[in-house]
């Protein structure tokens, strides 16, 4: 009787392991991918400024995009090979 119980327990554990690896593991991998994608979007937003013109035609550069206006996205990080100087030379 103990042998039958051990066999049934082993079979139940095998079914549970099969279910875990076929159902839960892919779902968790999708959740990790979605979280990584959201983090990448947030990182791009943190590195972005928005350039636009107000009603008077003045150039505005803000961290948040204007609502209902045309704007241009610009990166805070300079492109490779571009030298940025603040001395006014």
C-alpha positions in Angstrom: 0.0 0.0 0.0 2.9 2.3 0.7 4.4 1.6 -2.7 1.1 2.6 -4.4 1.0 5.8 -2.4 4.6 6.6 -3.4 3.9 5.9 -7.0 0.8 8.1 -7.0 2.7 10.9 -5.2 5.5 10.7 -7.8 3.0 10.8 -10.6 1.3 13.8 -9.1 4.6 15.6 -8.7 5.5 14.8 -12.3 2.2 16.2 -13.6 2.6 19.3 -11.5 6.1 19.8 -12.8 4.9 19.3 -16.4 2.1 21.9 -15.8 4.6 24.4 -14.3 7.0 24.2 -17.2 4.4 24.3 -19.9 2.1 27.0 -18.4 3.8 29.1 -15.8 7.3 29.4 -17.1 6.3 30.9 -20.6 3.9 33.3 -18.8 6.6 34.5 -16.5 9.0 34.9 -19.4 6.5 37.1 -21.2 6.0 39.2 -18.0 9.8 39.6 -17.8 10.0 40.7 -21.4 7.1 43.2 -20.9 8.8 44.6 -17.9 12.1 45.0 -19.7 10.4 46.7 -22.6 8.6 49.1 -20.3 12.0 49.9 -18.6 13.6 50.6 -22.0 10.7 52.9 -22.9 11.1 54.7 -19.6 14.9 55.1 -20.2 14.3 56.5 -23.6 11.8 59.0 -22.2 14.3 60.0 -19.5 16.8 60.8 -22.2 14.4 62.8 -24.3 13.6 66.5 -24.6 10.9 68.1 -26.7 11.5 71.1 -28.9 8.5 73.2 -30.0 7.3 76.8 -30.6 4.7 78.6 -28.6 2.0 80.9 -29.9 4.4 83.8 -30.0 6.9 81.8 -32.1 9.4 81.4 -29.3 11.4 78.2 -29.2 10.6 76.1 -26.2 12.5 73.0 -24.9 10.8 71.0 -22.3 10.9 67.6 -20.6 7.2 66.9 -21.4 5.7 67.0 -24.8 3.2 69.8 -25.4 -0.4 68.9 -25.8 -2.0 69.8 -29.2 1.2 71.1 -30.8 3.7 69.9 -33.2 7.0 69.0 -31.5 10.4 67.4 -32.3 11.9 64.8 -30.0 15.6 65.4 -29.3 18.0 63.3 -27.3 19.9 64.6 -24.2 22.8 62.4 -25.2 24.9 63.7 -28.0 25.5 61.5 -31.0 28.9 59.7 -31.4 31.5 61.9 -32.9 29.9 65.2 -32.1 31.8 67.5 -29.8 29.8 69.6 -27.4 31.5 72.7 -25.9 29.8 75.1 -23.5 32.5 77.8 -23.7 31.0 79.7 -26.7 34.1 79.2 -28.9 
